[in-house]
Amino acid sequence: MHDILLAKEIIEALKKIALNKGIIEAKSVNIEIGKISISHDGQLQHLEEIHPHTKNSDSEAEHFGVGVNIENLEFGLKSLAKGTSYENTKFIFNQTEGNNWKISNIEV
């Protein structure tokens, strides 16, 4: 659940940045992910914290937080971007310090 909520936030931010900068298509988007708090409905009482870490010992899948699997996040991003001008965009993830996530670079 965290993965698709985060993917939705990222796609919405990408669309907003692209509109403001006149970007029609992106080859790649770099996303920095730190400790993240997500609320599925905007209500503070429903915040869930996501703490970054790298590899889950039970799996080879890379994780950036409790319950957030990078493969699932990428799948969510690709699913939400399908049918848009970002359908072929490569999403690159970098773990970072801090309390949020941000789009750090858009390659056009």
ABEGO torsion letter per residue (X at the ends): XAAAAAAAAAAAAAAAAAAAAGBABBABBBBBBBBBBBBAAGBAAABBBBBBBBBBAABABBBAEBGBBAAAAAAAAAAAABGBAAAABBBBBBBBBEABBBBABBBX
